[in-house]
């Protein structure tokens, strides 16, 4: 067995896994990287948004109420390959986020914006992240910025990981088909890591369970990736002196839950303290005197973000682009109207391409979601609309209604019982870092309580709502945790 044992086994190849794999392989450690999905190259991606194609790129989990969908990328490079490119550092205030029920700070002592800044900078260099210029902002993003400007509020271009090959085709979440288009972990980080000779890759296999051996090493049981069950017969077994779980919340949390028969001293916080990052989806209709913005000629993210309400509410907002076929299938409606019927059809026909701006807002919500596993071993997510979430929904409604009334536009609603639906793009927590065993699965170093050498470094380790796109913070925190892995072995950094 000693001949086949890796220094580090990393489960998942997104921001939480690929970056530690890169850093640890560069340090000389023998690393095994396990990816549930396929290794796809630019020529393998399609400019397509059919459900069949998207299902080949994503794992999807429903909430128990069936109101929300939560997704995780299933491809080498994870979310960096299929996200909308936004990479912003979390504002300093968010590291003081308090758990509503515990009345205590969620982030462990000693972890703040100042500590993460060097890691943010490292990610920015690796992925060439930079703020785009206004002439690179799409027309729909420009109209979004104009709404804020006309109300006397600020809006600015986003920070993107794009190269000279980007053609603004709008299929960012389908995987980029263009060389030097979106600069992902697969294009910028994976290959330098492979060149070290220290990284081994296994694709199309899923981690079934983790077991600690008597010597302190870990055994990871794998099954061939299937949409049917994660309790199938083990097809491959690998061993590591250390293991980093980085399969995203809908991958890592179920993995640890499936492993409780072996890891009996895991924290009772496993599967708890989860949030959707305060995601709210809404649609804005521009005033009649605004120019048409040709929404089908854009990016998934339209290149503008507003912090106008941060100081008062710790809320951010950014514009998106919803293709016609997607807009036709969601419950967008005018206030007092229906999301169906002849009037609705005519309204959408006249406005969906040129006048409507789908958008996303994020703000602080309590981490009161929870996750279990179903019979097949996949995520079973509970997200009842709590009083804290309801308060957030109506805060966002009032902010946006006042904004649109002031500029002469119109706010469209996306929810049924509430004005807006709760987005499922950014799920955080479930195996979070914490000062205390009772409120977190991992200590501040990302190491699982009671299990030396077992770490969690993905979005499930993030202890509270960020109120901004989380990719950059997940990446920075993963690099920080990889440094902690090396420090534990005596490396001087």
N, C-alpha and C positions, 0 to 999 in steps of 0.2 A: 504493500500500500504506500510506503514511503516514497517509492519512485514516482507515483502518480499524484502526489499531494501538491497542490498549488499553494503559494504563499497567500494569495487572496482569490476567493471566488466571488464574483460580482454578478448579481441577478438583476438584469435589466440594463438597457443600453441608452437610456435617455439622459437628461441632464444629471440625474442623481447617480448614474452608473458609468457612463462613458468618460466623464471628467475624472473621477477617481481612477478608472482603469488607465487613462492616459498618464496621470500623474504618478501612479504607483509603478506602472511599467517603465516610465522614464527613470524612476529611482532605482531600477534594477530588479524589482520583484517580479516573480513569475505569477502572472495574472490570468485567470480564466474569466471570460465575459460571456454570459449566457443571455441570449435574446429569444424571446417567445416567438417573434415574427421572422420575416425574411430579410435578407440583405438585398435591398433594391438600389439600383443606380439610376441616374437621371433618365436614361432611355426606357426604364421600366415604368415610370410614372405616366399617368394619363391626365389630360385636361378634361376631367369628367367628374360629375358629382352624383352619379347614380348610387343608389343604396348598395347595390351589389359590389361596386368598386370600393366605396368607402368602407364597407364591412371587411374588405381584405386588408385595410390599413389600421383599423381601430378595433379595440375591444369596447363593447358598449354594455353598461349596466343600468338597469331601471331602478328607480326608487320603489319602495313597496306600494306607494300610492299610484304608481305608474305616471305621475305628473312630470317627473324629471328624468332626463337621461344623463348619464355620466360616462365620459369616454376616456380611454387611454390608448396611446399610439402603440401599434403592434408592428414595428419595423425597426431595423437597426438605425440607431440615432434618435429613436423615440420622438418626443414632442418637437425637437428641433427640426425634424424633417416635415412635420405636418402642422406646425403652428402658424400663426399669422405674423410672426417676426418681431413683435414688440418686446423690447428688453429695456426696462427702466429700473433703476435702483429704488428700493422701497424707502419712502421718506422716514426720517429718524423717529418721528412720533409713533410709528406703528410698532416699534419694538417695546413700547410701553402698554401695548394692548392688554386689557385685563379680561380674564374669564368672568363672565357675568355672575355665575353661580358661586364661584370660589372666592370672588372679590380679591383676586391676586393676579399679578403679572404673569402672562403665559410664557413669555420668553425667559429662558434661564438667565440667571445673573451672569454678567460678563459678556453677553452676546448682544451687540447693538450695531448700529450703522457704521460706527467707526471701526469696529472689529471686522466687519464684512467688506468695507471699502476696498482693501487690497485684493480681495477675491473677486469683487465686481470688476475691478480693473483687469484682472487676469482673464476673466471670461470675455471682456470687451476686446482684448488683444487677440485672443484665440479665434473669435468669430467675427473680427473686424466690425464690431458694433459701433455705429455712429449715428448722430442725429442727421436725418435727411434734410435737404434744403427745401424751401417752399416751392421751388420749381419742380420738385420731384413728388409733391403732394398731388394726389388725384383730384379731379374736379369735385367729386362727392365729399372728399376730405376738406377741400377748400370751402365748400358751402357749409359744412359742419362748423368750421372755424369762424365763418362769417356770422353764423347765428350767435355765437358767443361774443364776437366783436361788436355786433349791433346792440347787444345788451350791456356793453361796457365791461365785458369779462375777457379773461385771457384764454388763449388756446395756442398750442405750439406743435411743431412737427415731432413725430415719434422718433425713437432710436431703433434702428433696424439693423439686422445682420444680412445685408444684401451686397452683392458684388456688381460688377459692370454688366453681367449677363442678364440681369432682371429686365423683363419686358412688360411688367405690370399687367400680366394676363388675368390675374384674379383667382388663380387656382392654387394659392399657397397651401391650403389645407388638403390638397390632393397630392402633395409632393411635387417638388420643383423639377420640371423637365429640362431646364436650361443649365448648361455648364456655367459656373460662376454666377448663377442667379441667386437663390437663397443659399447662404453659407451655413451649412448645418454641421452638427457634430460628426456626421458620416464623412463629409467632404473635407473638413478642416482639422479634426482631432483624431479620428479613428486611424487614418493611414499613417500619420507620424508615430502613433502608438504601436502599430504593427511593425514599423520599421525598426523598432528596438529589438525585435526578436523575443520579447518577453510576454507578448500578449497572444493568447489562444482564444479563438471565437467558436462558440457553438450557437447555431441558429435553429429556429423552428422546434425548440424544446422549451418546456415550461417547468419551473420548479414546483414539485409536488409537496415536498416537506423538507425540513432541516432537522438534523439530529446531532446533538453534541456527543462526542466520543469520550472515552475515559481519559485519554491523554490531553483533552481540551480542544482537539481539532473538531471539525464539523464535517458531517456527511450530508450532501444535498442530493435528494432523489429527483430525477427528471422523468417527465413523460413527453412523448411526442405531442406537439401542440395540436389541440383539437378544440372545436367549439362545443363539444358535448360534455366532457367531464375532466376535472383535475384530480379525480380519485382513481384513474385508470392504473393498470399495472405498470410499475416502474420499468422504464426502458433503458435508463442509463443512470449511473451513480458516480458522483465526483466528490473529491475531498479537498478541503482547504484548511490551512492553519487559521485563516480568518475568513469571514463571510460578510459581504455588504449587500443588504437588501435594497434594491433600487428599482423595483418594478412598478412604481407609482402606487397611489393609494388603493386602487381597485385590483392591484396585483400583490403588493407587499402585505397589506393587512390580511387578506384571505390566506396568504402563504403562512404567515405567523399563526393565524387561527388554526389552520390545518396541522401545524406543527406542535400544538399544545400538548399532544399526547407524548411528545418527546421533551419539549421545553416546558416543564410543569411550573416553573417559577417566574413566568412572564407576568408583567404588571397587569392588574385588573383594568388599567386604562386602555388596554389593547382594544381597538374597535370603537373607542369613544373619543370625544373632543375633536369632532370633525366639522369643518365648515365648507361652504361653497364659495368662500372668499367674497361673499356679498354680491355675487353676480346678479345683475338685473338686465334683462333684454327689453329694449323699447324701440320705437320707430318714430322719427320726426318727419313732418311734412314741411318743406321749405315754403316761405311766403311766395306769393304769386310773382313778385317783381324780381325774384332771384333767377339767375340763368339756369337752364337745364344742365344737370350734371352727368348725364349718361352713366348711370350707376353700373351698367354691365361692363364698362371699360375701367377697371379698377383693380385693387388688391383686396384680399380678404380683410385686411386692416387697411383703412383708407389714409393712414399716415398722419392723423392729428389726434392729440390728446389734450384734455383740459384738467388743470388742477384748480380751477376757479373756486371750487367749493371746499378745497382741502382744509384751509385754516379753520373754518367753522364746523365742517361736518366730516372731514377725512374721507372724502369721496373723490374718485376720478372717473372720467368719462372719455370714451373714444368711439370714433365712427367705424362702422364696418360696411361690408357690401354683401347683400343677400341676393343670390341669383333668383331669377323669376320662378324657377321650378321649386325652390325652397320657400319663397314667399307665398306661393300658392298653397302650401301645405301647413302653414302655421296659423295661429289664431290672432292675427293682426286685425284690429277693429278700431273704428272711430268711436269716440266716447258717446255712449248712448246707442251705438249701432251694433250690428251683428257681424261676425267673421264669415258670413256666407250670405247668399241671396243676390238678386239682380243689382241692387244699388251698390252693394259691396264689390261685385264683379266689375261694374263700370268704373267705380272709384279706383280700384287697383289697376285696371287697364289704362286709365288716363294718367296715373301717377307713379306706378311702381318703378319704372325705369329712370325717369327724369327728375322726380320731385321727392321721393321718399329716401330717408337715410336710416337704415337699421343701425343701432348703436348698442353699446354695452356700458353699464356703469358698475362700479365696484365700491363697496364701503364696508365699514365694520359691522359684523353680525356675530352673535354668540356662536361658539363652537359646540352646538348642541345636536348635531347629527350623530348617528351611530351606524356601525356596520357589523354584520355577521356574515355567515356563509350559508349558501343553500345546499341542497342534497348533492349537487355536482361539484361543490367546492368553490363556486364562484361567489363574487361579492353580492351581499344582500343588504341594501342600503335603506335606512330609515331616515326620512326627512320631513316630519310633520312641520307645518308652518308654525313656529313658536312665536310667542309674543315679541321676542326680540327681532325675529325675521319680519314679522308683520309691521312692526314699527319702522324698520328699514325700508320696506316696500313703499309705505306711505310717505316717508321722508323724501325718497327719490321722486315719487309722483308729484309732490308739492313743488320741489325744486324745478322739475322739468316743465310742469304746467305753468308756473310763473315765468320761466324763461321763454316759452313759446308764446304765451300771451303778450309778453313785452315786445317781441320782434314781429308779431303778426303771423306766426306759423301755427302748426297744429301738432299736438301730441297724440299719437296713436297708442293704443293699449295692446298688451300681448297676453294677459292673463284671463282667467275665467272668473274665479271667485275674487281675486285681487287684481289691481290694475296691471301688474306685470307678472310674468312667470319668473321663477328662480333659475338662473342659468346653471348648467352643469359642466361648464368647460374647465373650471378651476377648483377642484376638490383638494382640500388640504387637511392633514392630520390623520389620526387613527393609530399612529405609532410614533407619537410626537416626542421631541426632546422636552425635558422638564427638570426642574430642580429636585422633584420628589417622585419617588417610586409610585405613589398612589395616583399621581396625576399625569404620568408620562411613562412611555415604554423605554425611553433611552435617557441617559444623562446628557449633560451639555455637550459632551464630545461625540454624541451620536451613537455611543455604545449601549447596547441593550442591558438594562439592569439585570444582574445575576448571571450574565452570560458574556464573560470576557472574550473579545475577539469577534463578537457578532454585532454588526452595525446596521443602522438604517440611515440612508442619505438622500432620499427622494422627497417628494411633496408630502408624503405621509409623516415625515419628521418635522415639518413646519408647524409650530405650536399654536398659531392663531392666524386670524384673517390679516391679509396684507393690504387690502383695498386698492390693489394695483396688479397688473398682470404678473403672475408669480414666477415666470420662467427664470428671470435673471437672479432672483433671490434663491430659488432652488439650486441653481447652478453654483452660485457663490457659496452657499452653505455646504454643498457636496464637496467643493474644493477644500473648504475649511475642515470638514470631517476627514478627508483623505490625509490632510496634514496631521490630524489627531492620530490617525492610524500609524503614521510614521513616527510621531513623537512617542507613542506607546512602546515602540521598539527601540527607542533610544536615539533616533535620528535628531540631529540638531538642525533646526530650520531657521 
